[in-house]
Amino acid sequence: MQKDMLEKEVAEIIKGFRQDSIEIEINQEHVHKWVSQFKPDAQDVILEETLHILKEWYFGKDRICVFLDEIVDYLKSENENATDED
């Protein structure tokens, strides 16, 4: 995969990371600047491995919200009288 595509994919996954608490925009340019600190011949491998790890282990806000909704739905199904507040 081309370097710019890898950078774009990494940026897309982490774009919301600490979105409200840091003053930088995490985008492809930011990822490019980050990976540029490494030797050129290692950059593709670093991007590929980072992308692999993020796809498996990074939980963005949307993914966490879905997970929490599923937990709430399960708990409500276990207790017929439960409300959203419970």
Number of C-alpha atoms within 10 A of each C-alpha: 7 7 15 15 12 20 24 16 20 23 21 13 17 18 15 15 16 14 12 8 7 9 8 10 14 19 18 19 14 15 19 19 11 12 18 12 9 12 10 10 8 11 17 19 12 15 21 17 12 15 19 13 11 16 13 9 9 15 15 15 13 10 11 12 12 11 13 12 12 12 12 16 13 11 15 15 11 10 11 8 8 12 10 8 4 9
